[in-house]
Amino acid sequence: MSSRRTRHSKNRDDELNGLVSKLQALLPASSSSCNKTRVPASKILQETCNYIKSLRAEGDNLGLRVSQLLDSMEKTGVDVNIVRDLLQQ
């Protein structure tokens, strides 16, 4: 029975290690985890969380900029519906 648990545990560990490796590959090249040395999974997970937070903030900032640009275009008489249609494609 214990050998079955050991195999199950090893399979789960292998699966987790594979998923962590995939996350590591998605991080930007400037990330410290992208070098060839072994990095703890906890560090990769923390870097992934930080990266997702930065992407979310960047998306929010870009959305705000687009909104400001559309507002300024409306004030100059540009048909912003055309621009909105282009942005949705």
FITIRO-421025 format. One line per 4 residues: number of its first residue (from 1); for each residue z, x, y of N, C-alpha, C. Coordinates in steps of 0.05 Angstrom, whole numbers, plus 5000, padded with zeros to 4 digits. Atoms other than C-alpha are relative to their C-alpha. Layout:
REM residues N
NUM> Z/X/Y/Z/X/Y/Z/X/Y  ... $
//
This chain:
REM residues 89
1> 5000/5016/4976/5000/5000/5000/5000/5017/5025  4999/4983/4976/5016/5056/5049/4974/5014/5005  5026/4987/4995/4949/5089/5037/4980/4981/5013  5017/5020/4987/4915/5024/5057/5007/4998/5030 $
5> 4991/5000/4972/4956/5023/5121/4990/5025/5015  5009/4974/4988/4939/5096/5133/4970/4999/5006  5029/5002/4995/4865/5082/5125/4994/4981/5023  5003/5019/4978/4870/5021/5171/5007/5013/5027 $
9> 4991/4986/4976/4908/5062/5222/4980/5021/5009  5020/4980/4993/4857/5118/5219/4974/4987/5010  5024/5014/4990/4799/5069/5227/5004/4990/5028  4993/5010/4974/4834/5038/5287/5000/5023/5020 $
13> 4999/4977/4982/4847/5107/5317/4972/5011/5005  5028/4991/4997/4774/5127/5305/4985/4981/5019  5013/5019/4982/4751/5063/5339/5009/5003/5029  4989/4995/4973/4797/5074/5399/4989/5025/5012 $
17> 5010/4975/4990/4775/5146/5405/4970/4998/5008  5028/5004/4993/4702/5124/5404/4997/4984/5026  5001/5016/4975/4715/5072/5459/5008/5017/5024  4991/4983/4978/4752/5123/5501/4978/5020/5007 $
21> 5022/4981/4995/4694/5172/5493/4977/4986/5015  5020/5015/4985/4646/5118/5517/5008/4996/5029  4991/5003/4972/4689/5105/5578/4997/5026/5015  5002/4974/4987/4691/5179/5592/4972/5006/5008 $
25> 5028/4995/4994/4616/5182/5590/4990/4984/5024  5008/5017/4978/4612/5126/5642/5012/5010/5027  4988/4990/4975/4655/5163/5693/4981/5019/5014  5018/4982/4985/4620/5201/5748/5003/5029/4992 $
29> 5000/4972/5009/4601/5273/5734/5021/5017/5014  4980/4984/4985/4649/5298/5788/5028/4996/4989  4974/5006/5011/4707/5269/5747/5010/5024/4984  4989/4977/5015/4753/5322/5717/4999/4996/4970 $
33> 5001/5005/5029/4748/5288/5649/4973/5006/4987  5027/4997/5010/4675/5304/5642/4994/5029/4990  5005/4973/5011/4684/5377/5623/5004/4999/4969  5001/5000/5029/4682/5398/5550/5028/5002/4987 $
37> 4973/4998/5012/4758/5406/5540/5010/4972/4993  4989/5025/5008/4797/5352/5506/5019/4989/5021  4983/5013/4979/4828/5303/5556/5014/4977/4986  4985/5022/5012/4883/5255/5536/4988/4973/5007 $
41> 5011/5026/4996/4861/5183/5529/5013/4986/5024  4986/5013/4977/4914/5161/5580/4988/5009/5026  5013/4990/4975/4881/5206/5633/4973/4987/5004  5027/5013/4998/4812/5178/5618/5003/4971/5008 $
45> 4996/5028/4992/4839/5107/5622/5008/4997/5029  4992/5000/4972/4873/5122/5688/4977/5006/5019  5023/4994/4984/4810/5153/5716/4980/4977/5001  5018/5023/5001/4770/5093/5693/5010/4978/5018 $
49> 4988/5020/4982/4818/5046/5728/4996/5007/5029  5004/4991/4972/4814/5087/5792/4971/4996/5008  5029/5002/4994/4738/5088/5788/4992/4971/5004  5006/5029/4997/4734/5012/5778/5011/4990/5027 $
53> 4988/5008/4974/4781/5002/5838/4982/5010/5023  5016/4990/4978/4737/5047/5881/4973/4985/5001  5025/5015/5000/4674/5010/5859/5004/4972/5012  4994/5026/4989/4707/4944/5876/5002/5001/5031 $
57> 4997/4997/4971/4726/4969/5945/4973/5006/5013  5027/4995/4989/4656/4996/5956/4983/4975/5001  5014/5025/5000/4627/4929/5936/5009/4981/5022  4989/5016/4979/4674/4893/5984/4990/5010/5027 $
61> 5009/4989/4974/4655/4940/6041/4970/4995/5004  5028/5006/4997/4581/4931/6027/4995/4971/5006  5002/5029/4994/4589/4856/6026/5006/4994/5029  4993/5004/4972/4623/4859/6093/4978/5010/5019 $
65> 5022/4989/4983/4568/4903/6122/4976/4981/5000  5023/5018/5001/4514/4855/6097/5006/4975/5016  4993/5023/4985/4551/4797/6127/4998/5005/5030  5002/4993/4972/4557/4833/6194/4971/5003/5009 $
69> 5029/4996/4994/4483/4852/6192/4986/4973/5003  5012/5026/4998/4463/4780/6178/5008/4985/5025  4991/5013/4975/4506/4755/6235/4985/5012/5024  5014/4988/4977/4474/4805/6283/4971/4993/5000 $
73> 5028/5008/5002/4405/4786/6258/4996/4972/5010  5001/5027/4991/4419/4713/6271/5000/4999/5031  4998/4999/4971/4438/4730/6343/4974/5010/5013  5025/4990/4989/4371/4765/6353/4977/4982/4994 $
77> 5021/5019/5006/4332/4706/6326/4984/5005/4975  5014/4994/5026/4311/4736/6259/5007/4977/4981  4996/5020/5020/4302/4685/6204/5016/5012/4976  4983/4987/5020/4361/4706/6160/4996/4987/4972 $
81> 5005/5012/5027/4341/4658/6104/4981/5017/4984  5019/4982/5014/4284/4705/6087/5016/5024/4989  4984/4977/5008/4333/4763/6084/5018/4993/4977  4982/5009/5021/4383/4724/6042/4985/4996/4974 $
85> 5017/5004/5024/4327/4705/5993/4994/5027/4987  5006/4974/5010/4308/4778/5987/5025/5013/4987  4976/4989/5010/4381/4798/5975/5008/4988/4973  4993/5014/5025/4389/4747/5919/4982/5007/4977 $
89> 5019/4993/5022/4330/4774/5879/5010/5024/4985 $
//
